[in-house]
Amino acid sequence: MIRPTAEGWRRRMDAGEFATIQELAEAVGLAERHVSRQLRLAYLAPEVLKRLMLRREVSAGTVMQLSECAGLRWQEQAGVVFR
């Protein structure tokens, strides 16, 4: 599931603390690919995050598939995640 750090990383990126994911990854001492995947989860639709985190609904996919869903429009995400 989403680690609390992903949301924190998103806030730091949005605040301009880091210009690139590579800079962020170096600062936190993790691989850029790992940080990138985790960071995408922080951009899931608020409804999807609420259902996953608060209601503890089960996703129909893997964490990797969840991160791919982050690229969809928010209106489409729940249908894909909870099909």
TALINBEL-V14156 format. One record per run of one state. SS is the DSSP state (@ for helix, = for strand, . for the rest). FROM is the first residue (numbers start at 1). TO is the last residue. Records with the same first field share a line. If there is no record, write none. Layout:
SS = FROM-TO + FROM-TO
This chain:
. = 1-3 + 15-20 + 29-31 + 42-45 + 54-62 + 70-73 + 82-83
@ = 4-14 + 21-28 + 32-41 + 46-53 + 63-69 + 74-81
